Amino acid sequence: MAAEIQTVTALPDLKPRDPHMHKGDAGRLFCVAGSVGMVGAAALCSRAALRSGAGLVKVGMPWRLAAVVAGRDPNVMTVALPETADGTISAVAPTKILKAMEEHDVMLIGPGISTAPETVQAVKIMLPQVDARLVIDADALNAIAKDPGEVLPKLNRDNDLPILTPHPGEMRRLLGDEFKEADLGGDHEKRREIACWFAKQWNLCLVLKGHKTVVADPTRVYVNTTGNPGLAKAGSGDVLAGVIAALVGQGYSSFDAAALGTYLHGLAGDLIRDKIGEIGMLATDVIEALPRAAYLHQQNSKESQRVG
């Protein structure tokens, strides 16, 4: 396998903005996120996407929660979805979600949606029907993990590979009980090997989160160099998912969006660390540092081109 996998170290530049562009040119993202008790996940991933350059972000979530997210961030639009009595997305929600996707380029699904039985059913029914590009995170991964062979082969790959963004616990569930979570969170070479194998096995782009996050598709692998322990905080993964989805919407390939998004997310965390330290860092702090991280990457790219 090692001979077939190209190790990537160079990251793509951030694309310059055309003076004549409109918001649709910067990507139209639909996030399926949130449930009772997990409204913050929807707020975090959607705002992170906007801070990472997405032109339009809409969140689909249980109807009783939609107004809460709209009130927290007027930049985000909402769609109220059919819900269960417990405030999770119901099994009949896919019809409304798929209709909404006709106006969007990218779907981010999973942050905070819960593993309630009806929600799991909705995820498994809906994902094979999505024509847009996909970023699959958090509880959507847990839904798939119940039977990966039922869902992963059916995902649309006409535009590019779907992106999966598991942390080590979610990765272990996707792989099955024969793998130990310790193999996915400590040994860097083992993490790289597993990520490359999984990406090739299922023909997708994988972001295996953790120290030195690994990004792999069937032919390439990138090991991230930014980030610090302050990012080990609730909501950090929701932010990363939003960053990656925003870059997908701006036309980057799945691999480039995942690698660049991971780098910028880590760099934003490093900027916050340098300002206030690691201990008190919040996911919301990282979101607000994303524009600066993007600017620094742009400047470094210009300097490299000048020197080269």
C-alpha positions as CSV (number, residue, x, y, z in Angstrom):
1,M,0.0,0.0,0.0
2,A,2.8,2.5,0.9
3,A,4.1,2.5,-2.6
4,E,0.7,3.5,-4.0
5,I,0.1,6.4,-1.6
6,Q,1.6,9.8,-2.3
7,T,2.5,11.8,0.8
8,V,1.4,15.4,0.3
9,T,3.1,18.3,2.2
10,A,2.2,21.3,0.1
11,L,-1.2,22.9,0.7
12,P,-3.3,24.7,-2.0
13,D,-3.5,28.5,-2.0
14,L,-6.7,30.2,-1.0
15,K,-8.5,31.3,-4.1
16,P,-8.7,35.1,-4.7
17,R,-12.1,36.6,-4.7
18,D,-13.4,37.9,-8.1
19,P,-14.7,41.5,-7.8
20,H,-17.8,40.5,-9.7
21,M,-18.7,37.4,-7.7
22,H,-21.9,37.0,-5.8
23,K,-22.7,34.8,-2.7
24,G,-23.6,31.8,-4.8
25,D,-20.1,31.8,-6.3
26,A,-18.6,31.2,-2.8
27,G,-20.7,28.1,-2.1
28,R,-24.2,27.4,-0.9
29,L,-24.0,25.1,2.2
30,F,-26.8,23.2,3.8
31,C,-26.0,21.9,7.3
32,V,-28.1,19.1,8.9
33,A,-27.3,19.7,12.5
34,G,-28.6,20.0,16.0
35,S,-31.1,18.4,18.3
36,V,-32.5,19.1,21.8
37,G,-29.5,19.7,24.0
38,M,-27.1,20.1,21.0
39,V,-28.1,23.4,19.5
40,G,-24.6,24.6,19.9
41,A,-23.3,22.1,17.4
42,A,-25.4,23.7,14.7
43,A,-24.4,27.2,15.6
44,L,-20.7,26.3,15.6
45,C,-20.5,24.5,12.3
46,S,-22.6,27.1,10.5
47,R,-20.7,30.1,11.8
48,A,-17.3,28.4,11.2
49,A,-18.4,27.9,7.5
50,L,-19.3,31.5,7.1
51,R,-16.0,32.6,8.7
52,S,-14.2,30.3,6.3
53,G,-15.7,32.0,3.2
54,A,-18.9,30.2,2.5
55,G,-21.3,32.5,0.6
56,L,-24.5,31.2,2.1
57,V,-25.2,28.8,4.9
58,K,-28.5,27.3,5.9
59,V,-29.2,24.9,8.8
60,G,-31.8,22.3,8.8
61,M,-32.8,21.2,12.3
62,P,-35.8,20.2,14.4
63,W,-38.5,22.8,14.1
64,R,-38.6,23.9,17.7
65,L,-34.9,24.7,17.6
66,A,-34.7,26.6,14.3
67,A,-35.6,29.9,15.9
68,V,-33.0,29.5,18.5
69,V,-30.2,29.2,16.0
70,A,-31.6,32.1,13.9
71,G,-31.6,34.2,17.1
72,R,-28.0,33.4,17.9
73,D,-26.6,34.3,14.5
74,P,-28.5,36.4,12.0
75,N,-26.0,35.5,9.3
76,V,-27.4,31.9,9.2
77,M,-30.6,30.9,7.6
78,T,-32.7,28.0,9.0
79,V,-35.1,25.3,7.8
80,A,-37.4,23.8,10.3
81,L,-37.5,20.0,9.9
82,P,-40.0,17.4,11.0
83,E,-39.1,16.2,14.5
84,T,-39.7,13.5,17.0
85,A,-41.2,14.0,20.4
86,D,-37.7,14.2,21.9
87,G,-36.6,17.0,19.6
88,T,-34.6,15.1,17.1
89,I,-34.9,14.9,13.3
90,S,-37.6,12.4,12.4
91,A,-37.7,9.6,9.8
92,V,-39.8,11.7,7.5
93,A,-37.3,14.7,7.4
94,P,-35.4,13.4,4.3
95,T,-38.1,14.5,1.9
96,K,-37.8,18.1,3.1
97,I,-34.0,18.0,3.3
98,L,-33.6,16.6,-0.2
99,K,-35.9,19.3,-1.6
100,A,-33.8,22.0,0.1
101,M,-30.7,20.5,-1.4
102,E,-31.9,21.4,-4.8
103,E,-30.7,24.9,-4.1
104,H,-27.4,24.0,-2.4
105,D,-23.9,22.8,-3.5
106,V,-22.8,21.0,-0.4
107,M,-24.3,19.1,2.5
108,L,-22.7,18.9,5.9
109,I,-24.5,16.4,8.1
110,G,-24.1,15.1,11.6
111,P,-23.1,17.7,14.2
112,G,-25.3,17.2,17.2
113,I,-28.1,15.4,15.4
114,S,-28.2,12.5,18.0
115,T,-28.3,8.8,17.5
116,A,-32.0,8.5,18.2
117,P,-33.5,5.6,16.1
118,E,-35.6,7.8,13.8
119,T,-32.6,10.1,13.2
120,V,-30.4,7.1,12.3
121,Q,-33.0,5.9,10.0
122,A,-33.3,9.3,8.3
123,V,-29.5,9.5,7.8
124,K,-29.3,6.0,6.3
125,I,-32.2,6.6,3.9
126,M,-31.1,10.1,2.8
127,L,-27.4,9.9,2.2
128,P,-27.5,7.7,-0.9
129,Q,-30.0,10.1,-2.4
130,V,-27.9,13.3,-2.0
131,D,-26.6,14.5,-5.4
132,A,-24.5,17.4,-3.9
133,R,-21.0,17.0,-2.4
134,L,-21.0,15.6,1.1
135,V,-19.2,16.2,4.4
136,I,-20.2,13.6,7.0
137,D,-19.4,14.2,10.6
138,A,-20.3,13.2,14.2
139,D,-23.6,11.4,14.7
140,A,-24.1,10.8,11.0
141,L,-20.9,8.8,11.2
142,N,-22.3,6.9,14.1
143,A,-25.4,6.1,12.1
144,I,-23.3,4.8,9.2
145,A,-21.2,2.8,11.7
146,K,-24.2,0.5,12.4
147,D,-23.7,-1.0,8.9
148,P,-21.0,0.8,6.8
149,G,-21.5,-1.6,3.9
150,E,-25.1,-0.6,3.6
151,V,-24.4,3.1,3.1
152,L,-20.8,3.9,2.1
153,P,-20.9,2.1,-1.4
154,K,-24.0,4.1,-2.3
155,L,-22.7,7.6,-1.7
156,N,-22.6,9.9,-4.7
157,R,-19.1,10.3,-6.2
158,D,-20.0,12.1,-9.5
159,N,-18.7,15.5,-8.3
160,D,-15.9,14.2,-6.0
161,L,-15.4,11.9,-3.1
162,P,-17.5,12.2,0.1
163,I,-15.5,13.4,3.1
164,L,-15.8,11.7,6.5
165,T,-14.4,13.4,9.6
166,P,-14.2,10.9,12.5
167,H,-12.4,11.3,15.8
168,P,-10.8,8.1,17.1
169,G,-13.9,6.8,18.9
170,E,-16.1,7.3,15.8
171,M,-13.4,5.7,13.6
172,R,-13.3,2.7,15.8
173,R,-17.0,2.3,15.5
174,L,-16.7,2.6,11.7
175,L,-14.0,0.0,11.6
176,G,-15.5,-2.5,14.0
177,D,-14.6,-4.1,17.4
178,E,-11.4,-5.7,16.1
179,F,-9.7,-2.3,16.2
180,K,-8.8,-0.6,19.4
181,E,-9.3,3.1,19.9
182,A,-5.7,3.3,21.2
183,D,-4.5,2.4,17.7
184,L,-6.4,5.4,16.3
185,G,-5.3,8.0,18.8
186,G,-1.6,7.4,19.6
187,D,0.7,5.6,17.2
188,H,1.0,8.0,14.3
189,E,2.2,5.5,11.8
190,K,-0.7,3.2,12.7
191,R,-3.1,6.0,12.3
192,R,-1.7,6.8,8.9
193,E,-1.9,3.2,7.8
194,I,-5.5,2.8,9.0
195,A,-6.7,6.0,7.4
196,C,-5.1,5.2,4.0
197,W,-6.6,1.7,4.1
198,F,-10.1,2.9,5.0
199,A,-10.1,5.7,2.3
200,K,-9.0,3.2,-0.3
201,Q,-11.4,0.4,0.9
202,W,-14.5,2.7,0.6
203,N,-13.3,5.2,-2.1
204,L,-13.7,8.3,0.0
205,C,-11.7,11.1,1.7
206,L,-11.1,10.5,5.4
207,V,-10.1,13.0,8.1
208,L,-8.9,11.1,11.1
209,K,-8.8,13.7,13.8
210,G,-6.4,14.0,16.7
211,H,-2.8,15.0,17.2
212,K,-1.3,15.2,13.7
213,T,-4.7,14.7,12.0
214,V,-4.4,12.4,9.0
215,V,-6.2,13.3,5.7
216,A,-6.3,10.5,3.2
217,D,-8.0,9.6,-0.1
218,P,-7.3,6.4,-2.2
219,T,-4.0,7.8,-3.6
220,R,-2.8,10.6,-1.2
221,V,-2.2,11.3,2.4
222,Y,-1.5,14.5,4.3
223,V,-0.5,14.7,8.0
224,N,-1.4,18.0,9.6
225,T,1.3,20.2,11.3
226,T,-0.9,22.8,13.1
227,G,-3.0,22.7,16.2
228,N,-2.4,22.2,19.9
229,P,-4.1,20.5,23.0
230,G,-6.3,23.5,23.5
231,L,-8.4,22.2,20.6
232,A,-9.4,19.2,22.7
233,K,-12.6,21.0,23.7
234,A,-16.3,20.3,23.0
235,G,-17.3,21.9,19.7
236,S,-13.9,21.9,18.0
237,G,-14.9,19.1,15.7
238,D,-18.0,21.0,14.7
239,V,-15.9,24.0,13.8
240,L,-13.6,21.8,11.7
241,A,-16.5,20.3,9.8
242,G,-17.8,23.7,9.0
243,V,-14.4,24.9,7.7
244,I,-14.0,21.9,5.4
245,A,-17.5,22.2,4.1
246,A,-17.0,25.8,3.3
247,L,-13.9,25.0,1.3
248,V,-15.7,22.3,-0.6
249,G,-18.3,24.9,-1.5
250,Q,-15.6,27.2,-2.9
251,G,-14.6,24.6,-5.4
252,Y,-11.7,22.7,-3.8
253,S,-11.4,19.0,-4.4
254,S,-12.3,16.9,-1.4
255,F,-8.7,16.1,-0.5
256,D,-7.6,19.7,-0.8
257,A,-10.6,21.0,1.2
258,A,-9.9,18.5,3.9
259,A,-6.2,19.1,4.1
260,L,-6.4,22.9,3.9
261,G,-9.4,23.0,6.2
262,T,-7.6,21.0,8.8
263,Y,-4.5,23.2,8.5
264,L,-6.4,26.4,8.9
265,H,-8.5,25.1,11.8
266,G,-5.2,24.1,13.6
267,L,-3.6,27.4,12.7
268,A,-6.6,29.3,14.2
269,G,-6.2,27.3,17.3
270,D,-2.5,28.2,17.5
271,L,-3.3,31.9,17.1
272,I,-5.6,31.7,20.1
273,R,-3.1,29.7,22.1
274,D,-0.5,32.4,21.5
275,K,-3.0,35.0,22.7
276,I,-4.6,33.5,25.7
277,G,-3.0,30.1,26.2
278,E,-4.4,26.6,25.7
279,I,-6.4,25.9,28.8
280,G,-9.3,28.4,28.4
281,M,-9.6,28.1,24.6
282,L,-13.1,27.7,23.3
283,A,-14.5,26.6,20.0
284,T,-16.0,30.0,19.5
285,D,-12.5,31.6,19.9
286,V,-11.2,29.4,17.1
287,I,-14.0,30.5,14.8
288,E,-13.2,34.1,15.2
289,A,-9.5,33.4,14.5
290,L,-10.3,31.7,11.2
291,P,-10.2,34.8,9.1
292,R,-6.7,35.7,10.4
293,A,-5.5,32.2,9.8
294,A,-6.7,32.4,6.2
295,Y,-5.1,35.8,5.8
296,L,-1.7,34.5,7.1
297,H,-1.9,31.5,4.8
298,Q,-2.5,33.8,1.8
299,Q,0.4,36.0,2.8
300,N,2.7,33.0,3.2
301,S,1.7,31.7,-0.2
302,K,2.5,35.0,-1.8
303,E,5.8,35.2,-0.1
304,S,6.7,31.7,-1.2
305,Q,5.8,32.5,-4.8
306,R,7.9,35.7,-4.6
307,V,10.9,33.9,-3.3
308,G,10.5,31.0,-5.7
